[in-house]
Amino acid sequence: MRKLGWGLGLLLSGGLIGLLTMPGWLPGLIHRQAQHWAEETHHRLVIGSLEVGVFPFRVHAHAVRLYEADGQTLVGGCEDLDGHLVLHSGLRPIPVIDELTLTHPVVHLVRSPAGEWNLARLAGPSSGGGFPLLVEKVRIVRGEGSVWDQGKGIRHDIRNLQFEIPRLSLRNKDTWLFPSLHAEVDGASIALVAQIRPFSSRLRGEGDLSIRGFDLMRMLAPWVPPWSVSPGVLTTHFAFWGSDWSALQGELSGLHWTTDQVRWRGAGLEGVQLSAQVKKLAWPASFPLSLTLQVGAQGQIQMTGSVDPAARTAHLAVHVQHLDLRPFQPWLAAYAQVRLEHGQLSSEGVLDGTFSAQRLWQGRYRGQVWADELVVREGRRGRLLWRSKSLFAQGEATLNPLHLTLDQLAFGDFYARLHLLPDATLNWGNLLNSLPVPSKFAGSSPPRETVRPEGSSVAAQEAAVVIRKVTLRGGTIHYRDDYVHPSYEADLTGLGGEIDGLSSAEDTTARLELRGRVHDAPLLIEGQINPLAQNLFLDMTAQVNGMDLAQFSPYSGKYVGYDIERGKLSFDAHYSVKNHDLQATNHLVLNELTFGKPVASPGITHFPVALAVSLLQDPQGRITMNLPIAGSLDDPRFSVGGVLARTLVQVLEKAVESLFVH
């Protein structure tokens, strides 16, 4: 018994001595184990100082740095490490830290071009070795670092990281981790709560993510147009899995993103807010997509369908309601010098799209579009150009190359302003920018084959713009001529009719039939036109019955030298424009034409117009004449109204001359 007592005493004494001397020998043990782990994982570990205290057990390390095998490339480290330490029993004591706090740690994650992450090697060889360390709880204060994908050339910077893991084990690769963090990544504020298994051969993870200051355009570039959307707020639940980090699969659910500012080519768009929701988003296999985008107070875009990232294709049904058109002003400005002042758009259709190998987005949208309360102004002068209560279009549009093919286009209760400028050019003729040159699809094939209707020409189908039928109802066109002085103005009211077969192709023509009133006189216009082609073509007739002649006083004052006091005009005219040359015939009947007082106009020699009119009138007070017109539209001095007036002067002069000849 005495020997047993001495033995127990010696054992207790040795244990007490070992415990009391632990601050001396345990730092060396930990340091050796840490160095052994670093060597096994092909790294170099530097610890500035390491201290161990007892009652309670605690470990404090200062200036810890972990480098790659070259001893120069920093993987991670921290300024200070504090932990409360306990030891597992056994032949080989395993340190267990029930709470670990890292102050100002730095971690640099690097993914090689082969897809391997640098930290994946820290778990040690597949034999199960590695640094036997268990940590019950990890806290990070003021962390920072970076994530660098060398294969894609993408780098992210991390600042002000606050991080916590309730339990961490580097001994068991299949251990689940439950991290939570707050950090600033590339200026965005991120909050994350997750559970992950990062070191296992069966990678898994899921959690909730919130990002304030999320830059959507940075992710989507260069596949989207040059929109500038201010960083917004994104929230989602995520999950991922895979055999390794290079073959990762995953999904997002409950995805919601919103922003409050949109810019395009530097122009701010007022009154726009964007909000998007996605029920489920998976990768890399084809997945169903259900997206809701809230734009402003009333606008909404819904997309449902399938997306195949591997094939780079998408097939989506699109439903648009009350979308404010003003945000599309910068896109429209690329094709025409106009400004969208107001308008709401609704649409139902199908979007098919594909990405080519050159990251070129090619898309085709087929469906119906409604635009209500549309107001368009000239881009430079700001004058009202178009206003319509309703606009309806049905057809398809393709992008890259840009084609617009409409089966029908209808306008209701519309107003348009047609302005002949002082330089004898029309306001509408100066609005369109150069149309894109039609070309074949580049890269991958288009989403589906183009179906050509019977009788349509190849040129018409390859044109940038094809509008098969235009319907007009309840229209008003205000015409102003500033080429003459004083200016002349006229209103075409109650305008309605159809235009069939519009196309920007050079060898096609459209049939035109319009009815309305001009200064309360019935108007009929029929013929063939091609206003969309680079080379204007026109072949049409116009008929007017009983139009008040007093409205033409500006023309008669400039070319005849007298106002028109009263009279009625009926005419049947035929106009032809080809290769910028105008040829026209005008059969005119003037009833009770009466000139008023003379007008001072430079270059006018007054002659007895009253006498000339009386000579031309028949017993019923009518003057019947045929006036031909010819001229080049490229001539800035050419004006149809002016030519008519000058021709009328010549007729009057010849009538007076004939009196003296006979």
C-alpha positions, 0 to 999 in steps of 0.5 A: 500500500505504501508503494501504491501511495508513493506511486499515486503521489508521484503521479499526481505530483507529476501531473501537477508539475506538468500542469504548472509548467504547461506555459513553458512546454505547450507553446512548443508542442503547438508550434511543432504540430502547426509546423508539421501541418504546414509542411504536410500541406506544402506551406510555410508558417510563421508565428511572431510569438505564442503564449499559453496561460493556465487557470484558465487555459488560454493561447495568445499568438501574435503576428501569424503568417501563412505562406505558400511553399515559396515563403513569399506568397501570403495565403493568410494570417492575423495580427492577434489570435486569442483562444481558450484551450482544453486538451482531449485525453488520449495517448496523443493529446489533441488541443481543443479551443472552445473559443477562438478570436482573430483580430484583423486577419487577412485571407487571400483566396486564389483559384488557379486556371485549372480550377483549384482553390489554394485553401483546398490544400489546407485539409491535408493529404487524402490519407486523413492526416493534417493538423489535429485541431478542433475549434468550438467557436471562431470569431473574426474581427476587422478581417480583410482579404481578396478572392482572385480567379486567375482563369477568368481574371476576376478579383474581389476585395474584402474589407471590414469582415465580421465572421463567426463559426460555432464549430470548426474542425480541420481534422475531419474533412466531412465536418459541417461548418455554420458560418455567418458574416458581415463584410464589404466586398467591392464596396457592397455590404454583404450579410451571410448565414450558411451551413457548408462542407467545404473540405469534403469530397462531397461538397455541399452548402446552403444559406441566406444571402443579402447584398446591399450595393449589388452591382448587377451590370458588372455581373451581366457585362458584356452581354447587356446594352450599355445601361448603367444601373445603380447598385441595389439590394439583393436577397436570396437563399442559395444551395450548392453541391459537387464533387469538387469546386471546379464542377460545382452545381447550385441553385438560387431560390426566392431571389429578389433584387431592387434598385432606384436609379437607371442611367444609359450612356450617361443620361439619368432616367427619372421616375424609374425604380426596378425590382426583380424576383426569381422563384428558382434559378439553377446551374449549370443544367437547363432550368425553368425560370420565373422572373418578375421585374417591377419597374416604377410604381405600375410597370411590371415584366414577367418572364417564364420559360427555360434557360440552358446555360450550357447551350447558351439559349433561352425560351421565355414567355413575356408578359408586360404591363404598364411599362413606362417607356421613358427609360428606353429613350437612350436606346431610341436615340441611337436610331432616331433624333427624337425624345420620348416624353410619355407613354406606357407599354404593354405586351404579350409574346415569346422571346427566343435568344442565344449567346454566340461564342463571341458573347454576342446576344442574338434574340427574337421577340414575337408577340403583340405590343400596346402603347398608350398615351404616347408623346414624342418630341424632336430631339434637338428642337423639342417640338411636338412630333407625335401624340397618340392615344393608342398604338398597337403592333403585332409581329417580331423583332430580332437583335444582331442583326436588327430586323423589325417585321410587323404584321400590323401596326395600328394608330388611333386618335393620333396627331403628327406635325409635318414641318417644312423648314426654312432650308426646304427640308422636312422635319421627319426626313432629318430624324432617322439615323442610318439604318443598320445594314442587314446581314446574316446571323453571326456565330450560332444559328438564329433561334428558329427559321424565318417563315416567308409569307407567300408572294413576299420577295427575298429583299423584303424579308431581308430588309431591316424594317418590314410593316405589312399593314398600317391602319390609321384612325382618327388622325390629325396632321398639322402641316407648317411651311416656313419656306415661304413668308409669312408661314403657311399652315394647314390641318388634315383632320379625321385622317384614316385608312391603310398602308399595305406592304411597307419595307426598307428594301429598295425594290418594294412598294407599299399601297396607300389609301387615306381619307380625311379632310383638309380645311373641312374639304374631303381628301382622298390619297391613293397610290404606292410609296416606299418612305423607308428605303434610302431612295424615296419612291412615290406614285400616288394621286390626291383628290380634294373637293371644295377647299378654301383658297384663302389659306394659300394667301402666303403663297399668292402673296409671295409669288403673285403679290396679292392676298386671296380674299375668297375662293374654292379649290378642287383638284385631282393630282398625280405625283411621282417621285423616283431617284429624287426627281418629282414629276406631277400633274395637277388638274385644278378647278377654282371657283369664285377666285377673288384676290384681295389687297396687294402684298409687298413682296421683293421681286414681284411686278404687279399686274392686273390679276383681276383682269386675268382671273376674269379672262380665265373664268367660264360663265359659272365663275370657274377656272379650269387648268392643268399645272405640271410640276417637275423638279429635284428634291435635292434642290434646297430651293424646291417647294411644291407649293412654290412651284404651284404658285409660280405656275399659277402666276404664269397662267395668269400672265399668259391670260393677260398677254393673250388679250393684247396679242389678239 
